[in-house]
Amino acid sequence: MTSAHYRLPQSILWLLVLLTLFWGFNWPVVKTVLTGMSPLHFRSWGLAVGAAGLFAMARLRGLRIRVPRGTWGRLTLISMFNVGAWHVLTAYGIPLMDSGRAAILAYTFPVFGAGSDAPQRSR
């Protein structure tokens, strides 16, 4: 099947619309919640609920979650930066700026980071 003839199912398009709306509304909601709750407390609850939900879904589907021996150190280090630092720094940063600007900065930052490794032109 060529890409010119492939068409996404309607159910996937609706899920994409819902994901976009919920993700977009997430930033203003987080900013509002952080006016009444400390950032670490908020992120701790969010991470705990998210982890419990993921483990519950895996259990319901009969999936085993097992980390291979010898990868715990690397997994822990990567998780500290990828998950831990992201949640803590965004929780502290969102109250400092408009939530829309924070969302744009957060999700376009990888583009800026990837662009910095571009080879320099010599004159």
N, C-alpha and C positions, 0 to 999 in steps of 0.2 A: 504494500500500500504506500503510495507516495504521500508526501506531506501536503500536497495541494488538495488531496481528497479526504484528508483526515479532519474530522470535526469533533470537538469536545462534546461529551454528553451534557445535556441541560443540568443534570444533578450536580455535576462538577462546577459548572458556572455559578449556580446558586450558592454552593459552598464557598467559592471564591469571593462572591459578593458579601456573604455573611462574615467571612474571615476579615476582609478588608474593613468592613464597618466596625466590627468588634475591636480590631487592632487599632483602628483610628481613634475610636472613643476611649481606648485604654489610657492614653496619655493624659487627657484632661481629668479622667477619673482618678488616676494615680496622684496627680497634682492636688486634687481636692482632698483625697484621703490623707495625704501627707501633712495637711494642715492640722489634723487631729491625732496623728500617730507618728511615732519616731520612725525614721527610714529603716533602721535595722529591724525593728519589731515588725514593720509592714512586710519587708522582704523575707523575714524568717517565716512568717505565716504563709506567704505566697509560695515560697519554695517547699515548705512542708506539705501544703495542700496539693501542689503540683506533683510532687514526688509520690504522695499517697495515691493520687489519681492514676499516675502512670503505672505504678506497681499493681493497683487493682485491675486496670485494663489488661495488663500482661497476664495476671493470674486468671482472669475470666477467659482469656483466649488460650490458656494453657501454655504460654510461652515461659521458658526458663530464662532468668536473668542471672548470668554467671560471668564474672570477670576472670579471664584466663590468668593462671599463675604468672608472676613476673611482670604484669602490666599495671599493678596497683599504683606504684609510684608515679609512673608516667600519667596514668589516668587522673590521679589526685592533683598533680601539678597542672595539667591542662584544664581540669575542672575549676581549680582555684581562679584561674584567669578568665576562662571562657564563660563560666557561670557565676562564680562568686564575685569577681571584680565587676562584671557587667551589672549585676543586680545592685550591689552596694553603691557603685558610682552613679548609676542612673537615679537611684532613690535619693541620693544627696544632691544631684545636679538638677533634677526636674523643678524643685521649688525655686531655683535661682534664675529661671528663664521661662518664657512662654512655652506651654506644653507642645504646641505645634512646631516651634523652632527646635525644641529638644528632640522631638521625633525625627525631624528631617536631619538634624546633625547626627543622631545616633545611627540611623540606617544608611546614611551616605558616607559615613566616616571610612568604611572599608575601601570605598572608591578612592578617597584621598590618600589613604595609606598605600594602596596598590600603585597609585600614580607616582609616589615618591621614589619607587625603585626603578623608574624608567631610566634608560641610559641617557647620559648627558651628551648633548651635541658639542663637538669641538669646533672652535672658530678658526 
